Amino acid sequence: MLIDTHCHLDAAEFDADREAVIGAARRAGVGAVIVPAVERANFGAVASLCREYAGCFPAYGIHPLYVDRAEDEDLAALQATLVRERALAVGEIGLDRYLAERDDARQERFFTAQLKLAREAGLPVLLHVRRAVDAVLGHLRRIALPGGIAHAFNGSRQQADEFIKLGFKLGFGGAMTFPRALRIRALATELPLSAIVLETDAPDMAPAWMLDADQKLGARNTPNQLPRIAETLAGLRQIPLSAVVEATTANAMAIFPRLADSPEFLN
């Protein structure tokens, strides 16, 4: 059984066939899918989805790219939702230094506030760290947490080691499947297997085999691609696929201890 630690199943791209997408993932051997919210407006959608479909588990947070339209009362709503919906984690939260037009101070304020909510709730976090790895690490050193995942990790080996020291796992998905992604593939090969979890980030971050004929735009990504992503990791590390499945599932369970206690967990 595999665990997709980051998949936006509530996205509009799945509105037409969500049940079929989830069914295909189950048949492919994906036993659990973590569904992170990105703003208060989709807390309800994530909660409803995870109540309706066994094997789907919610995380709630305000994504750094959505803080411009967030209000302070959204943090109170987040705190209430974490309790009411028995969240698995706080996320997707973090910092993003990729876009030229952004409000770094506002991102920092919402990120810090959400880290504190996670600490109070005793929950792990799902981190967005695009071009902001050192800044995110700085906050994690100040606000102790029970671990989490650095989603779509693309930092250095030294930065990876710092996350690991803080009790975090590193998420690898579609980007790892591209032959030219040399740094990501090197990390996937050389990091301790105990530090790696798998993810799709569906409907985004499609793997290499889903590119169009021009090798530019990927098709809609889906969680049933996770076994093939696991095969990529096994090939890079030159170990049996079964070893990757066993290790990454155990790693995810270590980060999300509530999974094992959930009657919806498809083990």
Secondary structure, DSSP 8 states (H G I E B T S, - for coil): -EEES---TTSGGGTTTHHHHHHHHHHTTEEEEEEE--SGGGHHHHHHHHHHSTTEEEEE---GGGGGG--HHHHHHHHHHHHHTT-SEEEEEE----SSS--HHHHHHHHHHHHHHHHHHT--EEEE-TT-HHHHHHHHHHS--S-EEEET----HHHHHHHHHTTEEEEE-GGGG-TT-HHHHHHHHHS-GGGEEE---TTSS--GGGB-TTS--B----GGGHHHHHHHHHHHHTS-HHHHHHHHHHHHHHH-GGGTT-TT---
